Structures are given as structure tokens and as C-alpha cells.
Amino acid sequence: MALTKTTSVVTVDAWQAVTAGTLVVGADGDISASYDTLLYIQVALVEAVAQAGCTVMVEVSYTGNDWIKLTEFTGTAETPATTTINDAAVTAADTAITLTDATTGDFDVPGRLWYIKDGTIANSEAVRTKVNATHTVTLCDAILRSHADSLNVYDRVDEWVVQIPFAASFVRTLINNTDADADVDFTTRVSKVTAIS
């Protein structure tokens, strides 16, 4: 007999800024009712200056206190390319977006994950290039939210997926941006298996 699983995906940290020289402690993700949990982390470079590579720490807890580091990563150290949206009608569910210069940096590279920095930071999103034609980038997936013309976009988003131990009840992410002058943005989500039948 085949098993059926019940899953859910929950945003733990909406897109938010981590200014240069600061450490941000993400929200506690309650996974106490989950049989199997994956944590998804995305970090976008959002300054057209060299980023030294921020440190990403994943911690788990069994009570919501007494946090223990599970794993740690270092983000990409580089200067991201940037351009702007040149498309007056970027709406949710669109599968293509026109940029002012899609050939700068790696916006035109198939498979590249890049970042739309919205004026309301929680509405920002990462998108992946499928193909580019004369600055109109077709995406692998539809845009989730509408975005204004002339917003800045950046061509570097790091991403990680972390398996969380079954016995953990809570998970959180810390972003330590030790760079002196380059901000980053980040978001996290968890997928949880909450029932098996």
C-alpha cells in the first residue's frame, strides 16, 4: 500500500535586510509537529560593491531555548552586477521580465538565480533565468508578486537546503554580515511533513 504524506511550506523569515557589520537572528521556526523538515535559505547580495561573504548559521533547539549550532555556511564573496527593471507591467504570474541591461553580469545566463529588490522588502523575490532575448529574460517559473518599473535587481543569490534532525522542535537562521560596507537580504522557509497515512 502506498503512503500518503501531508506537507506544508511556511515562511519563517520574510525577505529582510542585514546591514553591513551586523548579525541578524532569524525567527524561531516551530517544527515540533513535523516528522521530516527541510530548511530553505536564500541570501541576496544587494550592493554593487565587493561582499566578503557573510556567514550563515543554522541552529536547532528542543525547547525554544538552549540553541545549538547544527551547521554553518559562508556565502559568495564577490561584487554583484546590478541593473533595473525596464518593464512598466511586471505583474504576478508573468513568466518574463524586461531589464535595462540583461547582458550585464549574469542575468542572461540560463539557470542563474537573481534578485528583485522591491520597495517593500518583504515583497522582494528571487527568480531564475531560463533564456534571454534582447534584455527580456524568460524565467523558469512565474513571478510571485507584482513589481514597479525601475526597481534594482542584482545577479547573485546564494541558496542552501538543510535537513533538520527529527528530534528538533525549533529551527532558526542567523546571518552574520561581517562585511564593512555591503548589505545583504535574506529569507527562510521550512517544508514540514505533518502526517503520514
N, C-alpha and C positions, 0 to 999 in steps of 0.2 A: 504494500500500500504506500502510495506517495505521501510525503509530508507536505503540509501547507504551513507557511510561516506568515506571521503578521509583522510588518515592518513600519517604521515611521522615520522621517527625517526632520530634525529640529535644529533651527539656528540657535547656537549658543552665544556667539558674538556676531552681531551685525557688523558690516564694514565700519571701521573706526580708525582714527589716526593714531600713530605712535610717533611723536615728535622726536627729533634728534636728541640723543643723550638722555632718554627716559626709558623706564621699564613699565609696561602695562600688564596688569594682572587681569586676565580674562574672567568672564563669568563662570560660575560653577555649573557644570552640566550634570543633571541628575540622571544617572543611568542605573539606578537601583532596581528598576523593574525590567532591565534588559538582559536577555540571555546571551546576546552577542552584539558588540558595539564597535563601530568604526568612527574615528575622529577624522574630519577633513579640515585641513588648514590651508589657507591661501594668504600669501604676503605679496603686496604690490609695491614696487619701487616708484615713488611719486615725486622725485626731484631730479631735474636734469643736471645733477652733479654726482660725483662718484660716491657710491654707497659701499661702506666697508664690509657689509654683510651682517645683518642682525642675527641674534641668537634666539631660537625658538625652543622653548622648554614645555614639555607635556608632563603634567603632574596628575596623580590619582590619589584618591582618599577613600577610606572605608566608612567614614562618619561625617564627612563635610569639614573635617579639621585634620590636623596631622598629615599635611600634604607631603607626598614622596615623589621625587622626580622619576618618571618612567623612561623618558628618552629626551634627547636634545639634538637639534639640527642647527646648522649655520646657513643662512640664506646667501644668495648670489651676491658677489661683490663686483659691481660694475656701474657704469653710468647709463641709465636707460634712455632710449630715444623717446622723444615726445612730439606730438603734432596735435591737431584739433579736429573735432567733428566738423564737417562741411556738408551738413545734411539737415535741412530745415524740418524734416519729418521723420525723426527716429522714434518709432513707437514700439511698444511692447509687441512681441511676436514677429517683428521684422527679422529677416534672415540675411540682410546685407546692410552695410553702413558705408557712407562715403566720407573719406578723410581728406584733409587738406593736402597731405603728402603721405600716402601709404607706403612709399618706397624708402622713406627714411627709417633707419633702424630695421626691425624685423616684422613690422606689421603685415608685410606681404608674404611672409614665409609660411607655407602650409603647416598647420599643426601648432603654430605659435600661440601661446596664451598671453593676452594683453588686457589692459585695464582701462575702463571708462570711469573717470573720477567725476562723479555727479556733484552738483552744488549742494545737494543734501547727501552727505557722505554715506548714510545707510542705504541709499538708492544706487550706489555705485555697483559695478559688476565686472567680472572677468569674462572675456569672450575668446573664442579660439578661431583662428583663420583657417578657412577651407581653401580659398583661392582669391587672388586679387586681380582686378582688371581696371586699369586706369584710375586708381585710387578708390574704387568701390570694392570693398572687401566683403566677400561672401563668407558667412560664418558656418561653423559646424552645427550650431544649434541656434534657435531663435533667441532674440534679445528678450530678457525677462521684464524690463521696465522701459518706459519712455525716457528719452534724454534730450536736453536742449541742444541747439546748434552752438558751436564754438567751445564746447567743453574740452578740456585737456584729456588726452589719452596717453598711456605710457606702455612701452613694449616689453615689460618684464613683470611676470607674476610667477613666484615660486609656489609649488603646491606639494603637500605631503598627505598621505593617508596612514593612520596609525591604528593598529589593532589594540583594543583596550582589554586587559585581563577580565575574565568572567567575574572574579570576586570583587572587583572595584565597584563602588557605589556612586562615585563622583569623579569627574574629569575636568581639568581646566588647562588653559594655554597661557603661557607667559611670553611676551615679546620684549626682548631686551635690545633696544636700538642704541648701541654704543657709538654710532657714527656722530661726528661733531656737527654736521650741517645738512644731513639728508633724512627727510621724513620717510616713513613707510605707512601703508594702510594694511589692515588685516581683517579676516573674517574666519569664523569656525562654525562647523556644523557637526552633528552626530547622526548616524543612522543606527537605529536600535531594532533588534528582533525582540518583540514583546510577547509573542505567543507562538507555539508550535503545536499543530494538531494533525 
